[in-house]
C-alpha cells in the first residue's frame, strides 16, 4: 500500500458508471470544499479518467496522487489536497 491509500480518506467519491468529463468535474467540486491536507478517495471505472484526466489534474494542481487498480476496470484513486 502506498502513503495515501494506507490512510482513512476524509471523503469517498463514487463515480462508478460515469464517463468523462463527469469524474473530473465531480472530483474538482469535492476538492473545492475540502481543506488543505485532506484526502479524497475516488471510486472510478472510466479508464480515460483514472489513467489520464484525474492524474494530470492532480499533478497540475500540485496535489499528491495515488492510483490503485482493482479487479477488472475499477480504480481507487487517492488525491491529497495541498
FILONU-882649 format. One line per field, with one value per atom (N, C-alpha, C, O): residue number from 1; atom name; x, y, z. Coordinates in Angstrom, 3 decimals, always signed. Example, Ala and Ser with C-alpha at 12.3 -4.5 7.8 and 13.67 -1.06 7.14 Angstrom:
BEGIN
n [1	1	1	1	2	2	2	2] $
atom [N	CA	C	O	N	CA	C	O] $
c1 [+13.190	+12.300	+13.200	+14.236	+12.850	+13.670	+12.900	+13.409] $
c2 [-5.690	-4.500	-3.300	-3.319	-2.250	-1.060	+0.030	+1.138] $
c3 [+7.800	+7.800	+7.800	+8.465	+7.080	+7.140	+7.870	+8.039] $
***
This chain:
BEGIN
n [1	1	1	1	2	2	2	2	3	3	3	3	4	4	4	4	5	5	5	5	6	6	6	6	7	7	7	7	8	8	8	8	9	9	9	9	10	10	10	10	11	11	11	11	12	12	12	12	13	13	13	13	14	14	14	14	15	15	15	15	16	16	16	16	17	17	17	17	18	18	18	18	19	19	19	19	20	20	20	20	21	21	21	21	22	22	22	22	23	23	23	23	24	24	24	24	25	25	25	25	26	26	26	26	27	27	27	27	28	28	28	28	29	29	29	29	30	30	30	30	31	31	31	31	32	32	32	32	33	33	33	33	34	34	34	34	35	35	35	35	36	36	36	36	37	37	37	37	38	38	38	38	39	39	39	39	40	40	40	40	41	41	41	41	42	42	42	42	43	43	43	43	44	44	44	44	45	45	45	45	46	46	46	46	47	47	47	47	48	48	48	48	49	49	49	49	50	50	50	50	51	51	51	51	52	52	52	52	53	53	53	53	54	54	54	54	55	55	55	55	56	56	56	56	57	57	57	57	58	58	58	58	59	59	59	59	60	60	60	60	61	61	61	61	62	62	62	62	63	63	63	63	64	64	64	64	65	65	65	65	66	66	66	66	67	67	67	67	68	68	68	68	69	69	69	69	70	70	70	70	71	71	71	71	72	72	72	72	73	73	73	73	74	74	74	74	75	75	75	75	76	76	76	76	77	77	77	77	78	78	78	78	79	79	79	79	80	80	80	80	81	81	81	81	82	82	82	82] $
atom [N	CA	C	O	N	CA	C	O	N	CA	C	O	N	CA	C	O	N	CA	C	O	N	CA	C	O	N	CA	C	O	N	CA	C	O	N	CA	C	O	N	CA	C	O	N	CA	C	O	N	CA	C	O	N	CA	C	O	N	CA	C	O	N	CA	C	O	N	CA	C	O	N	CA	C	O	N	CA	C	O	N	CA	C	O	N	CA	C	O	N	CA	C	O	N	CA	C	O	N	CA	C	O	N	CA	C	O	N	CA	C	O	N	CA	C	O	N	CA	C	O	N	CA	C	O	N	CA	C	O	N	CA	C	O	N	CA	C	O	N	CA	C	O	N	CA	C	O	N	CA	C	O	N	CA	C	O	N	CA	C	O	N	CA	C	O	N	CA	C	O	N	CA	C	O	N	CA	C	O	N	CA	C	O	N	CA	C	O	N	CA	C	O	N	CA	C	O	N	CA	C	O	N	CA	C	O	N	CA	C	O	N	CA	C	O	N	CA	C	O	N	CA	C	O	N	CA	C	O	N	CA	C	O	N	CA	C	O	N	CA	C	O	N	CA	C	O	N	CA	C	O	N	CA	C	O	N	CA	C	O	N	CA	C	O	N	CA	C	O	N	CA	C	O	N	CA	C	O	N	CA	C	O	N	CA	C	O	N	CA	C	O	N	CA	C	O	N	CA	C	O	N	CA	C	O	N	CA	C	O	N	CA	C	O	N	CA	C	O	N	CA	C	O	N	CA	C	O	N	CA	C	O	N	CA	C	O	N	CA	C	O	N	CA	C	O	N	CA	C	O	N	CA	C	O	N	CA	C	O	N	CA	C	O	N	CA	C	O] $
c1 [+0.838	+0.000	+0.872	+1.968	+0.349	+1.084	+0.776	+0.003	+1.400	+1.248	-0.206	-0.725	-0.852	-2.220	-3.246	-4.191	-3.068	-4.067	-4.060	-5.003	-3.017	-2.962	-3.690	-3.890	-4.085	-4.794	-6.298	-6.741	-7.071	-8.515	-8.815	-8.428	-9.505	-9.786	-10.798	-11.633	-10.710	-11.669	-13.010	-14.053	-12.970	-14.195	-14.035	-12.932	-15.138	-15.159	-16.138	-17.282	-15.671	-16.489	-16.659	-15.680	-17.891	-18.193	-18.648	-19.737	-17.806	-18.172	-18.260	-18.085	-18.530	-18.677	-19.849	-20.915	-19.626	-20.660	-20.689	-21.446	-19.882	-19.810	-18.640	-17.591	-18.824	-17.754	-17.275	-17.925	-16.139	-15.567	-16.609	-17.363	-16.674	-15.792	-16.310	-15.729	-17.394	-18.026	-17.125	-17.179	-16.296	-15.423	-14.522	-14.329	-13.973	-13.102	-13.894	-13.461	-15.045	-15.870	-16.307	-16.207	-16.786	-17.247	-16.095	-16.267	-14.914	-13.736	-13.323	-13.031	-13.300	-12.945	-13.895	-13.457	-15.212	-16.203	-15.995	-16.089	-15.712	-15.500	-14.247	-14.252	-13.174	-11.921	-12.049	-11.386	-12.890	-13.084	-13.612	-13.322	-14.383	-14.995	-14.092	-14.407	-12.980	-12.093	-10.977	-10.619	-10.439	-9.352	-7.993	-7.872	-6.993	-5.629	-5.218	-5.473	-4.581	-4.116	-5.138	-4.810	-6.387	-7.408	-7.270	-6.757	-7.739	-7.609	-8.981	-9.884	-9.120	-10.341	-10.008	-8.973	-10.892	-10.779	-11.875	-13.052	-11.479	-12.418	-12.523	-11.515	-13.742	-14.004	-14.412	-15.417	-13.634	-13.806	-13.644	-12.770	-14.497	-14.356	-14.230	-14.430	-13.903	-13.680	-12.171	-11.503	-11.628	-10.165	-9.582	-8.504	-10.274	-9.737	-9.586	-8.622	-10.534	-10.454	-9.382	-8.571	-9.382	-8.478	-7.014	-6.125	-6.769	-5.385	-4.871	-3.676	-5.770	-5.335	-5.788	-4.961	-7.079	-7.521	-7.343	-6.907	-7.661	-7.511	-6.041	-5.691	-5.164	-3.739	-3.145	-2.373	-3.500	-2.966	-3.478	-2.728	-4.760	-5.322	-4.582	-4.186	-4.398	-3.729	-2.304	-1.856	-1.596	-0.217	-0.181	+0.660	-1.084	-1.127	-1.413	-0.877	-2.254	-2.600	-1.543	-1.581	-0.608	+0.417	-0.078	+0.473	-1.129	-1.693	-0.986	-0.544	-0.892	-0.379	-1.433	-2.628	-0.994	-1.917	-1.421	-0.221	-2.366	-2.026	-3.173	-4.344	-2.826	-3.824	-3.626	-2.504	-4.729	-4.688	-5.707	-6.912	-5.212	-6.125	-6.674	-5.928	-7.980	-8.665	-8.960	-8.584	-9.629	-10.005	-10.878	-11.715	-10.676	-11.449	-11.020	-9.846	-11.961	-11.669	-12.174	-12.982	-11.708	-12.084	-10.818	-9.878	-10.807	-9.662	-10.104	-11.230	-9.194	-9.319	-8.250	-7.057	-8.670	-7.756	-7.758	-8.812	-6.573	-6.433	-5.768	-4.726	-6.386	-5.809	-5.778	-6.779	-4.599	-4.460	-4.288	-3.349	-5.227	-5.189	-4.034	-3.805	-3.313	-2.169	-2.563	-1.733] $
c2 [-1.194	+0.000	+1.242	+1.269	+2.251	+3.494	+4.392	+4.047	+5.546	+6.510	+6.981	+7.030	+7.321	+7.835	+6.727	+6.890	+5.598	+4.525	+3.811	+3.086	+4.004	+3.347	+4.162	+3.675	+5.394	+6.250	+6.183	+5.835	+6.518	+6.627	+7.964	+9.015	+7.936	+9.192	+10.039	+9.523	+11.356	+12.284	+12.237	+12.547	+11.847	+11.765	+10.656	+10.415	+9.981	+8.986	+9.471	+9.814	+9.493	+9.933	+8.762	+8.269	+8.319	+7.191	+7.726	+8.287	+7.551	+7.974	+6.757	+6.877	+5.595	+4.381	+4.557	+5.045	+4.151	+4.283	+5.633	+5.822	+6.562	+7.896	+7.921	+7.331	+8.598	+8.718	+10.164	+11.070	+10.363	+11.706	+12.647	+12.266	+13.848	+14.503	+14.444	+15.082	+13.692	+13.745	+13.371	+14.056	+12.319	+12.038	+13.216	+13.510	+13.889	+15.040	+16.217	+16.857	+16.498	+17.624	+17.407	+18.319	+16.210	+15.913	+15.922	+16.335	+15.466	+15.482	+16.922	+17.252	+17.777	+19.191	+19.849	+20.573	+19.595	+20.185	+19.704	+20.491	+18.419	+17.873	+18.468	+18.806	+18.598	+19.137	+20.610	+21.065	+21.354	+22.773	+22.941	+23.939	+21.972	+22.042	+21.476	+21.587	+20.874	+20.241	+21.188	+22.121	+20.929	+21.735	+21.200	+20.064	+22.015	+21.622	+20.414	+20.370	+19.443	+18.244	+17.121	+16.002	+17.414	+16.370	+15.485	+15.909	+14.245	+13.252	+12.782	+12.568	+12.625	+12.084	+10.773	+10.648	+9.810	+8.525	+8.507	+8.695	+8.279	+8.269	+6.854	+6.240	+6.334	+5.024	+5.270	+5.930	+4.740	+5.096	+3.863	+3.029	+3.756	+2.658	+3.174	+2.423	+4.443	+5.037	+5.131	+5.980	+4.261	+4.249	+5.608	+5.964	+6.371	+7.679	+8.618	+9.380	+8.566	+9.417	+8.917	+9.698	+7.613	+7.038	+7.093	+7.266	+6.947	+6.862	+8.151	+8.277	+9.105	+10.300	+11.598	+12.322	+11.898	+13.232	+13.486	+14.573	+12.534	+12.764	+12.847	+13.746	+11.939	+12.102	+13.416	+14.061	+13.815	+15.070	+16.275	+17.218	+16.246	+17.328	+17.450	+18.546	+16.320	+16.336	+16.868	+17.660	+16.428	+16.886	+18.387	+19.100	+18.855	+20.276	+21.138	+22.238	+20.641	+21.374	+21.230	+21.957	+20.307	+20.075	+19.213	+19.262	+18.412	+17.537	+16.183	+15.730	+15.551	+14.182	+13.277	+13.462	+12.298	+11.410	+9.977	+9.710	+9.068	+7.647	+6.882	+7.176	+5.910	+5.091	+3.637	+3.130	+2.962	+1.529	+0.849	+1.057	+0.030	-0.670	-1.902	-2.694	-2.049	-3.190	-4.211	-4.016	-5.286	-6.301	-5.687	-4.826	-6.135	-5.585	-4.173	-3.826	-3.364	-1.968	-1.024	-0.137	-1.211	-0.330	+0.162	-0.602	+1.436	+2.043	+2.701	+3.182	+2.710	+3.549	+4.612	+4.306	+5.848	+6.962	+7.822	+8.133	+8.196	+8.999	+10.312	+10.335	+11.414	+12.738	+13.450	+13.524	+13.973	+14.774	+16.225	+16.593	+17.038	+18.471	+19.137	+18.888	+19.981	+20.660	+22.032	+22.748] $
c3 [+0.000	+0.000	+0.000	+0.559	-0.639	-0.708	+0.469	+1.363	+0.442	+1.535	+1.690	+2.805	+0.590	+0.675	+0.873	+1.645	+0.183	+0.254	+1.600	+1.917	+2.391	+3.699	+4.775	+5.888	+4.452	+5.400	+5.151	+4.057	+6.169	+6.005	+5.321	+5.832	+4.163	+3.463	+4.215	+4.959	+4.009	+4.613	+3.885	+4.463	+2.616	+1.819	+0.785	+0.294	+0.452	-0.615	-1.674	-1.374	-2.919	-4.040	-5.004	-5.563	-5.198	-6.073	-7.423	-7.540	-8.446	-9.793	-10.720	-11.933	-10.139	-10.941	-11.907	-11.532	-13.153	-14.165	-14.863	-15.815	-14.403	-15.031	-16.013	-15.754	-17.127	-18.117	-18.177	-17.656	-18.817	-18.951	-19.508	-20.403	-19.010	-18.044	-16.606	-15.728	-16.340	-15.028	-13.851	-12.830	-13.936	-12.781	-12.414	-11.235	-13.424	-13.165	-12.599	-11.641	-13.187	-12.726	-11.273	-10.452	-10.960	-9.599	-8.601	-7.454	-9.036	-8.168	-7.857	-6.708	-8.885	-8.675	-7.678	-6.784	-7.834	-6.934	-5.499	-4.557	-5.336	-3.998	-3.364	-2.181	-4.144	-3.619	-3.237	-2.305	-3.941	-3.611	-2.189	-1.529	-1.722	-0.394	+0.699	+1.884	+0.308	+1.284	+1.715	+0.996	+2.898	+3.414	+3.000	+2.543	+3.162	+2.846	+3.691	+4.895	+3.046	+3.739	+3.792	+4.186	+3.394	+3.408	+2.172	+1.136	+2.307	+1.243	+0.786	+1.595	-0.530	-1.113	-1.812	-2.467	-1.664	-2.352	-3.416	-3.110	-4.661	-5.773	-6.309	-6.658	-6.376	-6.970	-8.415	-8.677	-9.352	-10.765	-11.649	-11.413	-12.673	-13.631	-15.076	-16.031	-15.218	-16.542	-16.784	-16.194	-17.650	-17.863	-18.239	-17.763	-19.084	-19.500	-18.313	-18.239	-17.386	-16.193	-15.235	-14.737	-14.978	-13.984	-14.410	-13.576	-15.704	-16.184	-16.829	-17.099	-17.076	-17.793	-17.119	-16.563	-17.160	-16.735	-15.238	-14.860	-14.386	-12.937	-12.509	-11.743	-12.976	-12.610	-13.116	-12.407	-14.334	-14.883	-14.104	-13.850	-13.722	-12.929	-11.593	-11.195	-10.905	-9.602	-9.725	-8.896	-10.765	-10.974	-11.241	-10.695	-12.070	-12.415	-11.183	-11.057	-10.279	-9.069	-7.969	-6.976	-8.140	-7.130	-5.986	-4.887	-6.238	-5.216	-5.263	-6.319	-4.097	-4.060	-4.685	-4.455	-5.477	-6.177	-6.086	-6.144	-5.942	-5.920	-6.563	-6.322	-7.373	-8.057	-7.676	-7.684	-7.338	-7.016	-7.920	-7.778	-8.855	-9.774	-9.078	-8.502	-9.140	-8.552	-9.656	-10.811	-9.289	-10.261	-11.352	-11.080	-12.580	-13.682	-13.995	-13.859	-14.410	-14.763	-13.691	-13.967	-12.486	-11.388	-10.706	-10.484	-10.381	-9.707	-8.413	-8.289	-7.457	-6.271	-6.437	-6.443	-6.569	-6.772	-5.517	-4.962	-5.086	-3.871	-4.233	-4.887	-3.799	-4.014	-2.672	-1.959	-2.347	-1.126	-1.534	-2.240	-1.063	-1.383	-0.654	+0.530	-1.368	-0.733	-0.239	+0.320] $
***
